[in-house]
Amino acid sequence: MKVKDIKLNEEVTMNGFKYIYKGVNKIRMSGYWVQKVVFKGLENVPDKHFDLPVGNKDIKDLKIEIETQ
């Protein structure tokens, strides 16, 4: 499964921390806007922003586990 195949607002675990997948969004960097793959951190964990090519990588390569309920 690729990162881009994760459903929006789906809960995932990366390196033992929980995140919610927010898809590709524009985020503000210092002085400009850029599109990134965004994972919103839960439980006082900072958000993770990845460059767009990461969307084509396999989730196992990034050690992402999808939470099953």
C-alpha positions as a Markdown table, in Angstrom:
| # | Residue | x | y | z |
|---|---|---|---|---|
| 1 | Met | 0.0 | 0.0 | 0.0 |
| 2 | Lys | 1.3 | 3.5 | -0.9 |
| 3 | Val | 1.1 | 6.6 | 1.3 |
| 4 | Lys | -1.3 | 8.2 | -1.1 |
| 5 | Asp | -3.7 | 5.3 | -0.7 |
| 6 | Ile | -4.3 | 6.1 | 3.0 |
| 7 | Lys | -7.8 | 7.5 | 3.6 |
| 8 | Leu | -8.1 | 11.1 | 4.8 |
| 9 | Asn | -8.4 | 11.4 | 8.6 |
| 10 | Glu | -7.3 | 7.8 | 9.1 |
| 11 | Glu | -5.3 | 7.1 | 12.2 |
| 12 | Val | -1.8 | 5.7 | 11.7 |
| 13 | Thr | 1.3 | 5.0 | 13.9 |
| 14 | Met | 4.8 | 6.1 | 12.9 |
| 15 | Asn | 7.8 | 5.2 | 15.1 |
| 16 | Gly | 5.4 | 4.5 | 18.0 |
| 17 | Phe | 3.6 | 7.9 | 17.8 |
| 18 | Lys | 0.0 | 8.3 | 16.6 |
| 19 | Tyr | -0.9 | 10.6 | 13.7 |
| 20 | Ile | -4.0 | 11.4 | 11.6 |
| 21 | Tyr | -3.4 | 11.5 | 7.8 |
| 22 | Lys | -4.5 | 14.9 | 6.4 |
| 23 | Gly | -3.4 | 14.3 | 2.7 |
| 24 | Val | -1.6 | 16.9 | 0.6 |
| 25 | Asn | -1.9 | 20.4 | 2.0 |
| 26 | Lys | -0.3 | 23.8 | 1.5 |
| 27 | Ile | 1.7 | 24.7 | 4.6 |
| 28 | Arg | 3.5 | 27.9 | 5.5 |
| 29 | Met | 7.3 | 27.8 | 5.6 |
| 30 | Ser | 9.3 | 30.8 | 6.5 |
| 31 | Gly | 8.3 | 33.3 | 3.9 |
| 32 | Tyr | 6.5 | 31.1 | 1.4 |
| 33 | Trp | 3.8 | 28.4 | 0.9 |
| 34 | Val | 4.6 | 24.8 | -0.2 |
| 35 | Gln | 2.6 | 21.6 | -0.7 |
| 36 | Lys | 3.5 | 18.7 | 1.6 |
| 37 | Val | 2.1 | 15.4 | 2.7 |
| 38 | Val | 0.7 | 16.2 | 6.2 |
| 39 | Phe | 0.3 | 13.9 | 9.2 |
| 40 | Lys | -1.3 | 15.7 | 12.2 |
| 41 | Gly | 0.2 | 14.6 | 15.5 |
| 42 | Leu | -1.9 | 13.4 | 18.4 |
| 43 | Glu | -1.2 | 13.5 | 22.1 |
| 44 | Asn | 1.3 | 16.4 | 22.1 |
| 45 | Val | 3.3 | 15.1 | 19.1 |
| 46 | Pro | 4.4 | 17.6 | 16.5 |
| 47 | Asp | 3.0 | 17.3 | 13.0 |
| 48 | Lys | 5.0 | 15.6 | 10.3 |
| 49 | His | 5.4 | 17.1 | 6.8 |
| 50 | Phe | 6.8 | 15.1 | 3.9 |
| 51 | Asp | 7.8 | 16.2 | 0.4 |
| 52 | Leu | 5.3 | 15.1 | -2.4 |
| 53 | Pro | 7.4 | 12.2 | -3.7 |
| 54 | Val | 6.8 | 10.4 | -0.4 |
| 55 | Gly | 3.2 | 9.9 | -1.5 |
| 56 | Asn | 4.4 | 7.2 | -3.9 |
| 57 | Lys | 6.5 | 5.3 | -1.4 |
| 58 | Asp | 5.3 | 2.1 | 0.3 |
| 59 | Ile | 4.0 | 2.6 | 3.9 |
| 60 | Lys | 6.3 | -0.2 | 5.1 |
| 61 | Asp | 9.4 | 1.8 | 3.9 |
| 62 | Leu | 8.3 | 4.7 | 6.2 |
| 63 | Lys | 7.4 | 2.3 | 9.1 |
| 64 | Ile | 3.7 | 3.5 | 9.0 |
| 65 | Glu | 1.1 | 1.2 | 10.5 |
| 66 | Ile | -2.6 | 1.7 | 10.0 |
| 67 | Glu | -4.7 | 1.5 | 13.1 |
| 68 | Thr | -7.4 | -1.1 | 13.0 |
| 69 | Gln | -10.3 | -0.7 | 15.3 |
